[in-house]
Amino acid sequence: MTSPAPVDRRERVSQTVAPVKLWFCPNESLAPGIAATLATNWLDEQEQEVAGRFLFDRDRRQYLVAHALVRRVLALESGIPEAEAVLWRSSRGRPFLRKPVEGLPRGGRELDFNLSHAGGYNLLGVVRRHRIGVDVERLDRDRALDAIVESFAPEESAWVAEAAPGRSRDRRILRLWTLKEAYSKARGLGLGLAFDSFVFTLDDDRGVRAFRPPDGEPPGQWRFAELEPEPGVLVAVTVMTSPDEEPVLDLHHGFPWSRSAPRQLLLPQPAGAP
Ligand SMILES: CC(C)(COP(=O)(O)OP(=O)(O)OC[C@H]1O[C@@H](n2cnc3c(N)ncnc32)[C@H](O)[C@@H]1OP(=O)(O)O)[C@@H](O)C(=O)NCCC(=O)NCCS
């Protein structure tokens, strides 16, 4: 599997659309005491309530880091202070930022974000137009992967079965899974979308070769990026773009205490039908 190509700055002097922004933040980026302090000051009542319900410290820590990350990044992007951002959820649980009627303090009216957290890693994606969906999974996750494959379309299961059992098969399964989750989360449907109703064709070394959306859905201008920001940690990103857009992806690593320079990557072209 290859990551999207790095941006050649000589070729991209006139970038017209805001980049797709991605923050990859391992839990260790934030010491437990600091995460707890930020959470006390930034999280709303509902988030504090959820945080208080975890049985295990490990899970509470993951939640606190993830939600401190969301509020910090939204503050940097929108100009709304961390504790003042109002987050609401759709009937399917997808969180959105409530935008002030006069627009965002840092300009613009649109901003969409999506969060994923798993096994000590947090991933947050932000776009200024359309929707984004993200997913992060560890290759060594302990859940049985066979059950996951049962949810795939037959041609995807067949592609998985071609790989030798072990790490290469697990990688195929988790590449498909993260892409499916990211697409479904961009659509706001979560696991409410049958995972065998849309199909990815993947190459071992070239990312997403083709995409067939669920019946009745236009193929659209979906772009899919796969990254491995740390060995064994798989990330998938789905964004909808307009035909005239040529966005890049800014990848930030760690907790965003400041506006550090991201790694810039080209977003692959929209994936066509198989
Ligand atoms: C969204 C969902 C797929 C997350 O799966 P996951 O791999 O366990 O979790 P991830 O870490 O990748 O993502 C979790 C985050 O996604 C976001 N999220 C929740 N529901 C979402 C949705 N419908 N669409 C997009 N994002 C969603 C939230 O930010 C959530 O984190 P938070 O609760 O701490 O704020 C799953 O929880 C889900 O489908 N929930 C909705 C309920 C639903 O549709 N059930 C099926 C009924 S038919």
The ligand as an ORCA input file, in Angstrom:
! r2SCAN-3c Opt
* xyz 0 1
  C     -20.063      5.843     13.685
  C     -19.662      4.442     14.022
  C     -19.519      3.678     12.716
  C     -18.335      4.530     14.761
  O     -17.620      3.369     14.693
  P     -16.250      3.055     15.486
  O     -15.312      2.467     14.514
  O     -16.601      2.290     16.672
  O     -15.693      4.398     16.016
  P     -14.731      5.538     15.473
  O     -13.751      5.740     16.551
  O     -14.193      5.330     14.105
  O     -15.709      6.781     15.391
  C     -16.381      7.233     16.520
  C     -16.732      8.662     16.304
  O     -17.451      8.834     15.068
  C     -18.345      9.937     15.196
  N     -19.663      9.432     14.815
  C     -20.634      8.886     15.576
  N     -21.705      8.568     14.802
  C     -21.395      8.927     13.544
  C     -22.095      8.854     12.311
  N     -23.322      8.376     12.213
  N     -21.469      9.311     11.188
  C     -20.227      9.818     11.260
  N     -19.505      9.915     12.412
  C     -20.093      9.470     13.537
  C     -18.287     10.395     16.652
  O     -17.457     11.527     16.735
  C     -17.653      9.205     17.348
  O     -16.858      9.542     18.470
  P     -17.502     10.144     19.801
  O     -18.768      9.390     20.066
  O     -16.452      9.959     20.853
  O     -17.765     11.601     19.504
  C     -20.685      3.700     14.877
  O     -20.553      4.113     16.189
  C     -22.103      3.987     14.447
  O     -22.533      3.533     13.411
  N     -22.850      4.759     15.226
  C     -24.148      5.257     14.812
  C     -25.278      4.375     15.298
  C     -25.826      3.576     14.167
  O     -26.000      4.033     13.041
  N     -26.127      2.328     14.464
  C     -26.634      1.441     13.489
  C     -28.112      1.375     13.661
  S     -28.832      0.616     12.295
*
